[in-house]
Amino acid sequence: MGFKGGNLAGLMARAGSVSILVVCLAALPSSAGGPPPPSLLSGPYQVGDLGVLSLRVVKNEVKGTYASGSRCDFSTSDQLLEGTLEGSAFVGKLTTCLEGSGCGTTGVLPFFGVVSDTAITTYLTIPSGCSAPGLDDRRVVTIQIDYGWLKKNGEDAMRAGKWDAAIAFLRRAAQLPPGANDPSVLNLLGSAHNMSKAYAEGRQVFEAALELANKRGAPAELKANILYNLACSEAGVANRDPGLQARAIEHLKQALQLGSPNQFREGLAMDGDLDPLRGLPEFQKLPGAKKGPR
């Protein structure tokens, strides 16, 4: 069970940001046979220096319409990118403006790219004697999803209790700057995992978040939240393992030492993810801890 005894919106409001959510976290189980193939989300993507395209991804078909920021004379909703996803490859074409004698005003460039969860990277060949504003110095072009859009959608999904969607957005946000250097993003991703009851994956995310928080000198409150959430993940996978149970309780003690007064009082009393620890004498010594299942 996830955190109960308080409403999620209230918790988020008290934290001041979804990224410092004080609940236990978990992860979705990975599919057998290794990680899934990369997949693109529909949304805004920056195309090198050319501008922002709004990509629409339906199964293996991708279409990109102009959104903003181009040095070319495009209109909103002009379709500039189209193609097909074939595993980790994208085959299609990109329309851009051209300059130069005999080049015309626009050109359609063949596009063969390598796909990741956050971007398509390609080498474009601009016709000889022509230049393409925004792409002149970027023959290797990265079409990368917008970080701010990912983070906002992840936070919105958390507020709505849509954990799978939150994981999809936040996992990608954690791969991009500044998310890759922000332990609060990993803390939020771990929280979505734990709410999905995927404690083993949540534990991995929180361990990475704690390492990054220590490395970057994160605020004590954030480190306390990560430690608390890590303990929740450990409790979820302890399965009567005394060593792992002891680690979870030690992380709770560290969270209480770093956190503000009463920060975890409600969680220690009501958080269902801590139920596997409630019968242990060491847990019952923690301030505010409730004995036995809720």
N, C-alpha and C positions, 0 to 999 in steps of 0.2 A: 504494500500500500504506500501511497505517497503521503505528503504532509496533509494532516487534517487538523481541524481545530482553529483554522483561521482562513479567511478568504484570500484567494490568490491576488486579486486586485489590491486588497489591503496590504498584503505583504510587499507587493511591488511598490506601492506608494510609500510605505515606511522606509524601504530601501533607497528610494529616490531614483532608482534606475533598475531596469530589469536585470542588468548585468551583475547586480549584487543580491540576487535572489537567494534567500536562506531556506532552501528546501533540499531534500535528498535527490540525487540525480541518477540517471541510468542510460544505457545505450541500446540501439537496435542490434539484434544478432546479425553477424555477417553471414552471407550466403555460403553454402558449401562450395568447395572448389576454388576459393580465392575471392578477391574483391570483385565487385561488379564492374562492368565496363564503364568508362566515363560517360557522363550524361550532362547535357546542357539544360539550363532552366530558361524559360521565356522571361524576358526582362530587358533592361537597358544595358548596352555594351558599348564601351569606348573602343573605337576603331583607330588605333595609332593616334596620330594627330588630326585625323580626318574629321572626327566628330562622333556623336553618339547615335547609335542605331537601336531601335526597339526590335528585339528578336522575338519571333513567335516560333516555338518549337512544338511540332505535332508529330509524335512518333519519330520517324527518321527524317522528316522534312523540316527545313529551316528557311524562314523568310525574314529579312531585316529591312525595316523602313526607317527613313531618316527621322531623327528626333530633334537634334540641336547641335550647335557648335561647329558646323562645317565651314571651311573656307570656300567651299563651292556654292553655287547658286541653286541649292536644292530646296524643294518645298517639303514641309512636314507631310509625312505619309508616302513620299516617293520611295518605291522599293529599290534598294541598292544592293541587297545581298540575297542570294537564293542558292540552295544546294541541298545535298543529301548526306546524312550521317551514315557512315558505313563502319561500324565498330568504333575505332579510335581515329578514323579518318573523316574528313569533310571534303566533299567534291562539289564545286559550284562555280559561281562567278560573282564578281564585285563590280559595281558601276561607280566610277569616279569621274571627276572633271579632269580635263587635260589641257595643257597649254603647249604651244609650239606650232610652227608653221606646218600646215597640212595634217594636224593632229585632230582637228575637230574640237568640239567643246566638251564632249564626254567620251569615255571609253569603257568597254566591258572587258575586264581582266579575268582570265581563267584563274581559278582559285582551288588550290589543293592544300588543305590544312591538317594539322594534327590537333586532336580534340582532348581537352581535359575537362574536369568538372567546372572550371571557372573561365575557360578561354579556348579560342581557336588560334593557333599560330601558323602562319603561312609565309611563303616566299612569293612575292608578286613580281612579275616581269612587266615593266612599263615599256610601251613601244619606243623603239629607238628614235631619238630626236625629240621626244616629248617629255614633259614633266607633269607630275600629278601633285597639286598643292596638298600639303598634309601628309603626303607619302614619299616625297622626294628623297628624304634621308631615312626612310623606314621601309626599305624593300622587304625586310623581314617584319611582318606586321602582326601584332597581337590584338585580337578582338577579345577584350576582357570584360567580364560582368562587373557592374558597379558595386563597390564595397558597401557604400552607405545604404543602397537599396536592399542588399542582402541583410544587413544588420537590422534595419527597420522592420523588414518582413519577418525576420526571426523573432524579434521582440513582440511584434503583433501576434504571431502564432503562439508564443508563450502565453500572452494575455488571454488568448482564446482557448487555451488548453489543447491546442493542436500540436502534439509533441512530435509526430513524424514530420510535419511540415517545418517545425522549428529546427529540427535536426538537419533537414535538407538545406535550409538557408544558412544556419550558423556554422555547419561543417565547412561550407564554402567560404564563409566570411573569415573563418579562422586560418584559411590558407593564404589570404591576401593581406598585404599591408593596408592599414595599420593593425588589422585583426591578428596577424601572426605574431605581433609583438605586444598584444594586449591580453593579459591573463583574465580580465573580466569577460572577454568573449568566450574563452575556454570554460570559464566558470558557468556561463550561461548555457553553453552547449552541453556541458556535463549535467546540468540541471534538467535539460530536456531529455537526456538519456535516462537519468534515474526515474523521471516521471513516467517513462515508458517501461520501467522495470528491467532495463538492460544494464544491470549493475556492473558487470565485468567491464563493459566498454566505458561506462561512466567512471569507473575507477581509473582506467587508463587516461582519460581526459583530465581528471582532477589531479593526477600525479604530474602530468605535463603542465597544468595550470600552476601548481604549487612551485615547481621548478622555475617556471618563467617569472612568477611573482617574486621569488627570492632573488633571482638574477637581476630583475629590474627595480628592486626596492619598492614594491607595491605597498600601498597603505595597509596598516595593521588590520583594519576592518575587512578589507578584501581578502587578505591572507586567512583571517579567522573564518570567513565564509567558505573559502576553499577547503580548509581543514575540516570544517563541520560536514560539508558535502562529501568529502572524501571518506569520512567515517561512515556516512550513510551508505555509500557504495560498498565499503568493506563489510559492513553489517549484512548487506544484501547477499554477499557471496561467501560469507564466513562458513556456513554449513557446519556449525559446531567445531570449527577449527580454532582451538584455543589461541594459537599464535596470531591469527588474523583478527580474532575478537579483541585480543590485547592491543593490537595496532589501532583498531578502530577507537577503543577507549582512550588510548594515548593521544590520538588526533583530536578527540573531543576535549581532552584536558588542555591541549595546546590552543584550541579555538577559544576556550573559555578564558585562558590567560591573555590572549591577544584582543579579544572582542570587548565591546563596551558592556557595561552592566545590563543585565537582563536581555542581552541580544539573542540568546538561544534558550531562554527560559521556556517559552511556549513550545519550541521544537523538542526539547528534552522531555517535556511532559506529554506531548501529543503526537510526535512524528512517528507514523507507522513503520517507516523504514528502519527505525532503531529498535523495533520490537524484539528482534533476535538477541539483543544485548540486555534487555530489561531484567532478566533473571540473574544476571551476574552481580556478585557483591561489589566489584569495582565500579560498575555502572551506577549502582544504587547510591554510591558515595558522591556522585557528581551533584552539584547544587541544582535543585529543581527537578532532578530526575524522578520520573514516576516508575514505580515497580510494576512489573508484569505488563502484558499487552493492554492496549488502550481499551 
